[in-house]
Amino acid sequence: MTIFTAPLFKKHFQKLPRDIQEKAKFKNEIFKQNPFHPSLETHKLHGKHGAEWAYSVNYKYRIIFSFLKNDIVLYTDIGTHDELY
């Protein structure tokens, strides 16, 4: 699987606490192996994000992404549930 990151994702990722960045990197490795691993709590979004999906970094933080064709994923944003939704 190939994962690309949008500029907004990169900007928000750099502002996260270091421990959340490390946890996100760990969850990214799980995601690459199985995007629907139970520990990720991957789910389809609704409303304005209806074309996107999200998975949990921890109880508070989420990564929003889109599945593109040919096993390509675009990470579009990362943040707390309140920041993203």
N, C-alpha and C positions, 0 to 999 in steps of 0.2 A: 504494500500500500504506500502510495506517495501522499505526503501531507504538505500542503502549502499554508502559509499564514498571511493573513491580511495585515496591512499596516496598523489598523486599529488594534488588532490582537497583540501585535508586537509592542505597541505603545502601552497598553494596559498591563501586559505581562511584566514589563520592566518596572512598573510602579508597585507591583505586589510585594508583600513581605517575602523575604528569602525562603522561609520554610514553606510557604504556599507555592513558590516557584519550583522548589524541589519536589513537592508532592505532585504538582502538575506534570513535571517531567516523568515521574514514576508512573502516573496514570496514563500518560501518552504511550509509554512502552506497552502497557496492558492493552490499550486501544489498538495499537498496531497489530497485535496478535489476534484480538477478538473485539471488535467495536461494540459488541453486545454482552461483554463479560458482566456478570451480575454485580460486581463491585463498582462498576461505572454508573449503574442506574441510567443507561442511555434511554432517551425518550424523545419522541417527536414533539415539536413545539406547535403552538396554536397562535391565532391572532396575527399580529404584524410579523411574527417570526415563523409563520406557518410553513414555509419552505425549508426550514432549518431543523436541526436536531441539537440536543445538549447532552452532556454527561457530567457527572459530579467529580470534582477534584476532592472535595470533602463536603461536610454538611452545609457549608456556607457558599463555597465557590463552585462555579460551573464554567464549562467551555462550550461555546456555541459553534456549530460547524455545519457544513453542507456536504452531502455526498455528491460528487460529480461522476461522470462516466469513467469507465476503465480503471476502477480501483483508485480513484483520486479523491482526496478530501481537502476541503478548505476550512481552516479554523478562522472564524470571523471575529470572535470576541471572547474575553474571559473576564469574570468578575463575580460579584455576589448576586444572589437571586434578585435582590432589590435593585441593583444597578442595571441588570440586563433586561428585566421584564417590565 
